[in-house]
Amino acid sequence: MIEKIIRYCQINGITVSQEQAQLLNQYMTYMLEYNTHTNLTAITDPDQFVMKHFVDSLALLEEIGEIKAGMTLIDIGSGAGLPGIPLSIMLPELQVTMVEATNKKVTFINSAVEKLGLTNAKAVWGRAEELSGPGKPMREAYDISVGRAVASLPVMVEYCSPFTKVGGRMLAMKGPKTDMEPPYEKAAKALNLKQLSFKEIELKWEDPQQDTICRQIYSFRKVEKLSSKYPRKTGKAVKEPIC
């Protein structure tokens, strides 16, 4: 699978070294083993895993851009460590924190980080709204915040902005565009986010006959310090999104 990881990434414009591919393969193997007793992913076919977890996660690399030593990224709703662990493998100078509300997944992520020997990654258990409230150490502490298919955009900006430094960026990855996605502009403005770009990408398989995987990436800049009224109480963003 190591060569396949390299090849699938290369087809999609992502350069992965042999060492990085070995770590990604080790992570996949460990997750699939762990998945036999703890539900982490519904994707168990290795080819599907590489495309829908690794290539998909690493599509964010271009938007992240150049990394300087000590820069920080927070991955909100990381699940089993995606995209946080692949990004930490590819960007060793980036300090990656993964937030996950399900304790068994946090246990897995930290176990995987130790197994892979990653010194720039860790997982934190808790809900985003509780970890990023006024006076909390994680509030407005990160250069980049990332949400990958966590919720609708109005909800994602309320989860991510409180963690993002003024001048920092938020990246939201979504699936194929649909008419069901609610308007997010009002929420972005309320959370002091200015949209920088919107990009639609297609992730390609090795077999050109296979349908491409469509993704959208939204990029925002945090322009001002956040009001103490955000984030709202746990669950409020989902029940009453700012639309």
C-alpha positions, 0 to 999 in steps of 0.5 A, a space after each residue: 500500500 505504500 507505493 499506492 499511497 504515493 501514487 494516489 497522492 501524486 495523481 492529485 498533485 500531492 508529493 508524499 515521501 517514502 517515509 511519510 507514506 510508511 507512516 500513513 500506511 502504519 496509521 491506516 493499518 492501526 486504525 483498521 485493526 482498532 476498528 474491529 473492536 471500536 467503531 472509528 470508520 465505515 471505510 475499511 477497503 484500503 483503496 477507498 481509505 487512501 482516497 477518502 481519508 488520506 488524499 481527501 485530508 491532504 487536499 488541504 495542504 495547498 490552502 494551508 501553504 507555507 508553514 513556519 516553525 511553531 505554527 499551530 493548527 486545531 482540527 475540530 471534530 477530528 473523529 479518528 484523527 482526520 485530517 489532523 494526523 495526516 497533516 501532522 505527518 506531512 508538516 512536522 513543523 506544524 503543531 497540531 491539536 485535534 479536538 474530539 467529543 468522543 472519548 474513545 476516539 481521543 484515546 485512539 488518536 493519542 495511542 496512534 500518535 504515540 505509535 507513529 512517534 509524532 511529536 507535533 500532534 495531540 488530541 484533546 477530549 471535549 466539546 468545542 464550545 466548552 474548550 474555547 469559551 472566554 478565559 479558556 487557554 485554547 481560545 483564539 490560540 491557533 494560527 489555523 483552524 480546520 473543520 472537515 465535514 463536521 457540520 453545516 457551514 454556519 455551525 462550523 464557523 461558530 465552532 472554529 472561529 473562537 479557537 482562531 487567532 486574530 489574523 489567523 485562518 479557518 479552513 472548512 472542507 465540505 462535500 459536493 455542493 448541494 442546495 441544502 447547504 444553508 447560507 453562511 455569510 451572516 454567521 461568518 460576519 458575526 464570528 469576525 471571519 472574512 471569506 478569502 476564497 472558495 474552491 471546488 476540487 475533484 480528487 482523481 482515482 488511478 483508474 480514469 473510469 472511476 468517478 472523481 470525488 468532489 470537495 469544496 474548501 472554504 477559506 476565511 481570515 479572522 479579522 477581529 477579536 471575538 465577542 465574549 458571547 461566542 461561542 454560545 452554549 453547547 448545542 446552540 449552534 446546531 439547534 439555532 444556527 446563525 443563518 
